[in-house]
Amino acid sequence: MREMWMMAPVLFPVVSGGALWIWNPGKNKIHTAAAVLSLAEAVCSWLVILNCMGMKLPLWSIGPGLELCLRLDGTGALFSGLASLIWVLVVFFAFEYMEHEKEDARFFGCLIMSLGALTGVAWAGNFVTLYLFFEMMTFFSVPLVFHSRKREALRAGMVYLAYSMLGASIALGGYFFFRQYACGTDFKAGGVLAEAAGMARGRPQILLLAVFFMAAGFSCKAGLMPLHPWLPIAHPVAPAPASAVLSGLITKAGVVAVIRVVYNMAGPAFLRGTWVQYALLSMAVVTIFTGSMLAYKEKKLKRRLACSSFSQVSYVLLGVFLLSMEGLYGSLLQMVFHALAKNALFLCAGAVICKTGCTRVKELRGMGKRMPAVMVCFALASLSLVGIPPAGGFLAKWHLAVGAMRAEAGVFAWLGPVVLMVSALLTAGYLFPVIVEGFFPGEDWRKTAQSEDGRLSVSAFMGVPLAVLGISLLVLGALGNPVFELLRGIASDMV
């Protein structure tokens, strides 16, 4: 049975990553094993995506309404396929970065285990399965934040764990009430309430409240306010490769969970025009603006990128909460291009930190002269994040703005595009000065001791992943029509 193969991309990285952590064979063998495991996971995931689309695999029945199952649809395939490819690049980048770090077995083991749990989140067939893998993903990724075991890292890890568990608990509490009145537990296009219209009409407010708690709880992982403080605390203290996947991919697990709640459980027709939609849209708009302002004021590079993350991920949530095909299409575009851009930015920051020890924005002056290839990649990712063509981020923001104006979302039809424009200007304000001062530091920079350190190079382990991420942003933005049509089809099937 072909559907049995769906277990492999979920179980293989969890088991093999745990074995690598326990085995701890030494730095060289750990790196070799991590490379083989990440490549094997990517190949396995794509083989399943290409051969098992639309299939469902029951795993285990604990009791009535507590069945575990996997189901592969367009959203899950998009997220897991993208994550598996980027994960390979991050693992290879980490080989050189981790040369000055300890506990390689724990780091690479947890990194690979997190990918398995992330795949489980993407392929979950119902809420119980989603919740199980969502919590597994949190526990596997916490050691990545703890990694240095310094006081700051331990505190940040506990904050990350506390907020993640709080958000998941809020979502679970909402599900208890939702399940009481819904028909069935499996995710379905259009939502399960479509089959329980009578019950939905009988108790609409309790169902609306339940959906709000589920969506808001899972949004904690995506950094939606007010459950956002863990991002600027946890991301900067983790090693740069871990920060990259935490910001670029693990935050998207919260988005996937929200999509399941909104589109596969409640259904857009049930939520459209309700106070739940307007409340969630309000939270997304506030987070977009606030995150951009915090990033603009931040002086440390990784904290600036972390604040940027919950602002940019809220772009995705804004499109999701518009409950329209165009808005969801913009969200899927933003999900792809933000994942590429934010991984590139954090890996660029990691390369700079690894080679120079510079962590503050003002210390990057002249870095374009010393590490030109790294800063070119930083510039390409910044163009996409701001939304300047031909970088792909422009298309995402364009369709989000169009989706807002076409949606029946009241004041958000004009407020959404306005906030997107303001946020884009703020994003340019906190990223472009880094690029300008990096490549054009001024004559007085040449007189400083820093300028005499000379040009620094990175190995292929760092350089190739950065090049792939930077170039992909341009190539997809200019020549990505087949991919865009695929994403539009996914969005059309969901609404």
DRENDREN-218476 format. One record per residue: residue in one letter; x, y, z of N, C-alpha, C in turn. Coordinates in steps of 0.05 Angstrom, whole numbers, plus 5000, padded with zeros to 4 digits. Each point is the difference from the previous one (the first is absolute). Layout:
BEGIN
aXYZXYZXYZ;...
END
This chain:
BEGIN
m501749765000498350245000501850255000;r499550174980501850234997499750205023;e497650015012499750205021501749945025;m501049755002501749935023502650154999;w500850084975502550164997499850275014;m497650105005499750265013501250005028;m500449775012501149995027503050064999;a501449944978502950024999501050285005;p499050214986501150275004499550115028;v498149885015499450085027501649855020;l500149744998501449835020503050004996;f500949994974502849974995501750225013;p499450264996501750205013499850005031;v497749935011499749995029501849785012;v499849774988501649775010502950044995;s500750084975502950034993501350235014;g498550225004501150235014500449935030;g498149865012500449925027502449805003;a500349824981502249815000502750154998;l500150214983502550154996500750145026;w498150115014500550145025501149805021;i498849775002500949805019502749884993;w500349944974502549874991502450185003;n499850254991502150205003502749894991;p500449954974502449864990502450174996;g499950265005502250184995499350204978;k501350235001499250234983499949924970;n502149884989499949944971497849814992;k499749795016497949804994497250125004;i499850185020497450135005499250174975;h501950154989499550164977499349834976;t501449784996499449824978497249885003;a499449915025497349885005497850214996;a500550255009497950214997499550064971;a502150004984499750064971498449774987;v500749765006498649774988497149995008;l499450055026497349995010498350224989;s501150254998498450224989499449964971;l502049904985499549954971498049774996;a500349795016498149784998497250085007;e499750175020497350105008498850174977;a501650174987499050164978499149824977;v501649804993499349824978497449855007;c500049905025497649845009497550175000;s500250245009497650185001499050054972;w501850064981499150064973498949764985;l501149775006498949754988497149965009;v499650045026497349965011498150224988;i501050254999498350214989499149944971;l501949904984499449944972498349764996;n499949815020498649754995497649955019;c499750165020497949955020498150235004;m499950194981498350245004497149915002;g498650115020497249945005499449765016;m502149855008499649755015499850055030;k498749825013499750015029501049755013;l501450025022501149775014499250015029;p498149835009499349975028502449885015;l500650115024502349915015499249855025;w498250115016499449885026497450135011;s498349835011497550095012500249975030;i500250225014500150005029497249965012;g498050104986497249995009498350164981;p497450015005498250164983500950294998;g500450104976500850284997503050055005;l501549795006502950035006501749824981;e499450034975501549844980502450174990;l502249864995502350134987500149914971;c500350194982500249944972501650214985;l501149924978501550194982498450034974;r500050244989498750054974501650204985;l500749944975501750184984498350164980;d499950265004498650184982502050214990;g499050194985501750204988501550185020;t498650085021501350175021502249855013;g499449755008502149845014502349944982;a499549944974502249954981501750244996;l498750244997501650244996501850055024;f499049995024501650075023502249795006;s499349754999502049795006502149994978;g499250034974501949994979502050235002;l499050245005501750245003501949965024;a498949915023501649975024502249804996;s499549784987502049794996502350104984;l499550174980502250104983501650215015;i498750185013501550215015501549875023;w498949805012501449865023502749894991;v500249894976502549904990502150234999;l499250234990501850234998500950095027;v498250015020500750085027501949805013;v499549754996501849795011502950034989;f500250044974502750034988501350265010;f498450225002501150255011501149965028;a498649845016500749965028502749865004;f501049854980502549865003502350195007;e500250224985502150195006499350175024;y497550085003499250165022500549865027;m499549745001500249855025502849925007;e502050084984502849945006500850125026;h498950235007500750145025498049955022;e498249814996497949935020500549715010;k498849935022500249735011497249874997;e499949755009497649845000498749984972;d501749934981499049974972497849794998;a500349785015498149784997497250085009;r499950155022497450105010498850204980;f501750184990499050204981498949884975;f501649834986499149894975497849795004;g500149865023497849815006497450145003;c499950215016497550155004499150144975;l502050104984499350144975498549814981;i500949754998498849814982497349895012;m499949965026497649925013497850214996;s500750255001498150224997498749994972;l501649934980499049984973497949784998;g500449775014498049794999497450095013;a500150145023497650105012498650214983;l501650164987498950204982498549884977;t501149784989498649854979497449885010;g500049915025497649895012497850225003;v500850245007498150225002498850054972;a501750004980499050064972498149794990;w500549755008498449784989497949895019;a499550145022498049915019497349994986;g498549795006497349974988497750095017;n500650065026497950105018501350165022;f498450125017501050185021501849855020;v499349765008501549855020502849944990;t500249924975502649954988501650254998;l498750224991501450264998501050085028;y498449985020500850085027502449845010;l500049744995502149825009502750084987;f500050044974502550074987500850295005;f498150175005500650285007501550015026;e499249855020501449995025502749864998;m500149794984502649874995502050194988;m499150164981501750194987501250205020;t498350095019501050185021502149875017;f499649765009501949865018502649944985;f499849934975502549944985501650254994;s498650234997501550254993500950165024;v499049955024500950145024503049975004;p501149754998502949985004501750174980;l498950074977501450184982500450285012;v498050085015500250265014501849985024;f499849785014501749955024502949964993;h500749974975502549884992502550095015;s500550265003502450095013500149955030;r497649955011499749955029500950245017;k500250234988500550245016497450095014;r500250175020497650085015497950134981;e501050164981498150144982498649794982;a501549804991498849794983498049835015;l500649935025498249845016497450165005;r500350265006497650165005498350024974;a501450054977498650024975498549744993;g501349785005498849744994497549955017;m500150095025497749965018497750194991;v500750244991497950184990498749884975;y501649894981499049884976498249765007;l500949845019498449775007497350085013;a500250205018497650095014497950114981;y500950184982498150124981498949794981;s501749824990499149794982497949825013;m500449925025498149835014497550155006;l500250265007497750165005498250024975;g501350064978498550024975498649744992;a501549785002498849744993497849935019;s500250075026497949945019497550164995;i500350254992497750174992498649874976;a501549914981498849874976498649745008;l501249855018498749755008497450055015;g500050215017497650075014497850074981;g500650154979498050074980498949754986;y501849814995499149754986498049845016;f500350005027498149855017497150094994;f499750264998497350114995499249964971;f501850034982499449974971499149724994;r501449805011499449724995497249925010;q499150145020497449935012497750054980;y500450194982497850084982500649954970;a502549934994500849964972499349714992;c500149964974499449744988502649884989;g501149815014502549874992502550155010;t502349884997502450115010502250044979;d499649874977502050024979499950274986;f502350104990500150254985498749964973;k498350194992498749984974499950284987;a500250004973499850254986497250125005;g500050255008497550135006499249985029;g501449835015499449975029498049795007;v500249885023498149805009497350115008;l499950265005497450125007498150014977;a501149974976498249994976498049775002;e500849785015498349775004498550025026;a500450215015498650035025498750275002;a498750084977498950274999497950055021;g498349805005498050035020501150055028;m502049845007501250045027501550265001;a501350084977501450265000498150235004;r497649984988498150225003498950015029;g499949765012498849985027501850135021;r502649974997501850115021502350154986;p499450214986502250134985502150145017;q499250125022501950155015502149825014;i499249785010501949825013501949894979;l499049954976501849904978501950224991;l499050244998501750224992502250055020;l499349995026502050035021502049784999;a499149764995501949774998501950034977;v499150094977501750044977502050225006;f499150225013501850225006502349905018;f499349855021502149905017502049814986;m498949834983501849824985501950154982;a498950194984501650164982502050175015;a499150145021501850175015502249845014;g499349765011501949845014502249904981;f499349904977502149914981501650234989;s498850244999501450234990502350095018;c500049905024502350065018502649914987;k500049774987502549914987500850184977;a498150134988500650194978500650285011;g499750055026500750265011497850204999;l497549924997497850195000499750125027;m499850275001499650135026497349935012;p499849975026502050075021501849775008;l500049784986501749775007502649994984;h501250234996502450034983502650025015;p500150075026502650085012502249794999;w499349744996502149805000501950024976;l499050114977501750014976502550175004;p499850255008502550165003501749915023;i499049835017501549895023501549754992;a498649814986501049744995501849994975;h499250144979501549984974502950105002;p500550235013502850105000501949835015;v499249855020501949855016500649724989;a498349914982500549744987502250034980;p501549784993501950014978498650094974;a501450144983498750124976498549804983;p501149754995498449814985497349935013;a500049985027497549955014498250244998;s501150245003498450254997498650014972;a501549914980498950004973497649834997;v500149755010497649834997497850075019;l500850105024497950105018498450224988;s501450194988498650234989498849954973;g501449864982499149974973498049774996;l500149795018498449764995498249925024;i501150005024498549905023497750205006;t500550264995497750195004497849934980;k500749904976497949934980498449765009;a501049845019498349785010497550115014;g500450235013497650135012498150094978;v501050104978498350084978498549764988;v501449784996498749764990497749915019;a500650015026497949925019497650194999;v500550264997497850194997498449954975;i501449944978498549934975498249765004;r501049805014498449765005497550085016;v500350165021497750085016498050174985;v501050194985498350204986498749884975;y501549854984499049904974499249715001;n501149835017499449725000498349915023;m499550175020498349935023497550185000;a500450265004497750185001498950054972;g501850064981499150064973499850314997;p500950114977499950294996497150105000;a498249854990497250094998498850055028;f500849845019498950025027501250255014;l502550084993501350215015499850274986;r499450004974500150254985497950205011;g501050245006498350215010499449995030;t501249815015499549985029502050165016;w499550025025501950155018502749855001;v500049744996502549845001501850104977;q498950024976501750094978501150285005;y498450185010500950285004502050015023;a499649845021501950005022502749894991;l500049784985502549894990501450194981;l498550124982501150204982501350235015;s498650095021501150225016502749925013;m500149765011502449915012502349984980;a499449914975502049984979501150274992;v498150194996500850274992501850145021;v499249975026501550125021502849875002;t500249744996502549865002501850084977;i498950034976501750094977501350275006;f498450195009501150275005501950005024;t499249875022501650015024502749854996;g499949774987502549864994501950164984;s499050144980501750174983501250235016;m498450125018501150225016502149905020;l499649775012502049895018502549934986;a499849884976502449944984501550254992;y498550214993501350254992501750125023;k499149965025501450125022502249825012;e500049754992501949805012502850044989;k502049995018502850044993501649754995;k499049775011501449754996498849864975;l501849894983499149904974498049775003;k500749805016498249765001497350075014;r500150185019497550095012498350164980;r501450164984498550154979498749814981;l501449794992498849804982497849855013;a500249955026497949855015497550175002;c500250265006497750185000498750014972;s501750014980499050004973498449754994;s500849785012498749744994497050005008;f499450095024497149985007498450214985;s501350224990498550184983499549884973;q502049884988499749884973498349755000;v500149845021498349765001497150095003;s499550235013497350105003498950094973;y501750064980499050044973498549754991;v501249775005498849744993497349975013;l499950065026497549965015497950204991;l500950244992498050204990498649884976;g501449884981498849884977498249775007;v500849845019498449775009497350105011;f500150215016497650105014498250164981;l500950074976498250134981497949814990;l500449745002498149794993499150024971;s501950074983499550014971502249864985;m499449924975502049854985502550174994;e499550264993502350174993501750055025;g498750045023501550045025501749755007;l498849774998501449755007502349954980;y499550074975502249974980502350185007;g499550255008502150185009501449895024;s498549875018501249885024502049784993;l499249824981501749784992502550114987;l499850214983502350124988501950125022;q498850145019501650125022501349785016;m498649775004501249785015502549904987;v499949974974502449904985502250205000;f499550254993502150204996501150095027;h498350015021501150075026501849785011;a499349754995501649785009502850014987;l500150064974502550024987501650245009;a498750235002501450255007500950005029;k498349915018500850015028502249805007;n499949764988502249825003502650124990;a499950134977502350124988501150225019;l498350175011500950225017501349895026;f498849805012501149905025502649854994;l500249864978502549874993502250204993;c499350224987501950224996501050115026;a498150055018500850105027501849795014;g499449754997501749795012502850004988;a500250044973502750004988501650245010;v498750235003501450235011500949965028;i498249895017500749955028502349795002;c499849794983502049795001502850104993;k500150184980502650094990501150245014;t498250175010500950265012499350045029;g497949865009499050045027498250245003;c499450144978498450245001497049925003;t498750125019497249945006498250254998;r501150235001498450254999500050124972;v497850134994499750114973502250204993;k500850175019502050204994502749874994;e500449765009502649864994500149894972;l497850014985500049894973500950204979;r500850235009500950214982502549904985;g500050014974502249904984500149704996;m497949865010500049714997499849914971;g498850174983499949944972502749994987;k502050145011502749994990501549765010;r499349915024501449785013498849734993;m497349994998498649754993498050064978;p500950064976498250094978497949804993;a500749744997498149804991497749975021;v500750015025498049975021498150245000;m501150244997498350245000498450034974;v500949894978498349994976497649835005;c500449775013497749835006498150145020;f501150145019498450165019498450214985;a501250124980498650214984497749884984;l500449764988497949884984497749925018;a500649895023497849925019498550245010;s501550225005498750255009498150114979;l500849994974498350104979497449844999;s500149745004497649845000498350065025;l501250035023498550065024498650264999;v501350204988498750274997497849984979;g500449844979498049984979500750164975;i502549994992500950144976500449804977;p498750044977500449824978502950024989;p501149794988498649744993500149805022;a500950075024500049815022497249905006;g499749755008497449885003498250115021;g501150135020498350115021498150214990;f500750134977498250204988497349884993;l500149764987497549874992498249935024;a501349905021498449935024498650245011;k501450225003498750245012497950124981;w500549984974498150104980497349855003;h500249745001497549845001498750025027;l501550055021498850045027498450264999;a501250214988498650264999497549984982;v500249864977497749964983497949845014;g500849795014498149835014498550165022;a501450185013498750165021497950194987;m500750124978498150194987497649864988;r500349754992497849854988498349865020;a501149955024498549855020497850175013;e498049875010497950145014500750005030;a502050185006501150015027499850275012;g498050164992499550255013502450194998;v500850125022502150195001502749894991;f500349745002502649884993500449994970;a498050064984500350014971501950234993;w500150215016501950214994502350015022;l499349935024502050005021502249804995;g499349764990502049804995502250094980;p499350104976502050104982501650245012;v498750175015501550235012502149905019;v499349815017501949895019502349854986;l499349864979502049864984502150204989;m499050224990501850214988501850125022;v498850075023501550125022502149805010;s499249755003501949795009502349964980;a499350024974502149974979502150225003;l499050255005501850235003501849965025;l498849915022501549955024502049774996;t499249804985501949784994502450104984;a499550174981502250134985501750165019;g498750135020501550175018501849855019;y499449755006501849855018501849804986;l499649964974501849824985501950154981;f499050204986501650134979502450155012;p499850135023502450135012502349805005;v499349755007502149805004501549954974;i498449994977501249944974501750244991;v498850245002501450244991502650055015;e499949985026502550045016501949774997;g498949774993501749774996501750024975;f498850114978501550034975501250274996;f498950215013501050274997500550125028;p502049915014500550085027501150295003;g501050124979501250265002503049995003;e501250234995503050005000501049975029;d498650105020501149985027500149715009;w498549824988500049725008502849884994;r501250094979502649894992502250055020;k499550205017502050075020499849845026;t497849845002499649855025501649744999;a500349895024501549745002498449784986;q497350025002498449794988500449974971;s500450224985500449994971502649864993;e501949985018502549884995500049705003;d497849895009499849715005500049854973;g499350134978500149874974497449864994;r500049894975497649854991499949735013;l497649915007499649745013498449834981;s500649754999498649814983498649795016;v498049884988498649775012500449764983;s499749765011500449764985497549944983;a500149804984497749924984497749925017;f500549895024497849925017498250245008;m501250235003498450245005499250144974;g501850024981499650164976497849884982;v500049744996498049884982497250045010;p499349935025497350055009499150294997;l501850195006499350284998499550074970;a501649904982499650054972497449884990;v499449765008497549874991497650165010;l500050085025497750155011499750274986;g502350144996499850274987499149984972;i501149824985499349974971497149914997;s499149825018497349894997497950225004;l500650205016498150235003499750154974;l502250034985499750144975498849834978;v500949754999499049824979497049945003;l499249945024497149965004498450254996;g501150235008498550254995499650064971;a502049944983499950074972498949774982;l500549755008499449784982498349785014;g498650085021498649805016497149954993;n499150064976497249974993498949725005;p501449794993498949735006499549965030;v501850115017499749985029497650165009;f499750244988497850185008497349874993;e499949874977497549874992499349775019;l502149865009499649785019498950115026;l501150235010499150125025497150114997;r499450114977497350104995498049775001;g500849774988498249775001499549905029;i502150005016499749925028498150195015;a500350264996498350205012497149974991;s499749944974497349974989498549765012;d501549795005498849755011499250045030;m501350195013499650045029497650175005;v499450194983497850205005497449904988;
END
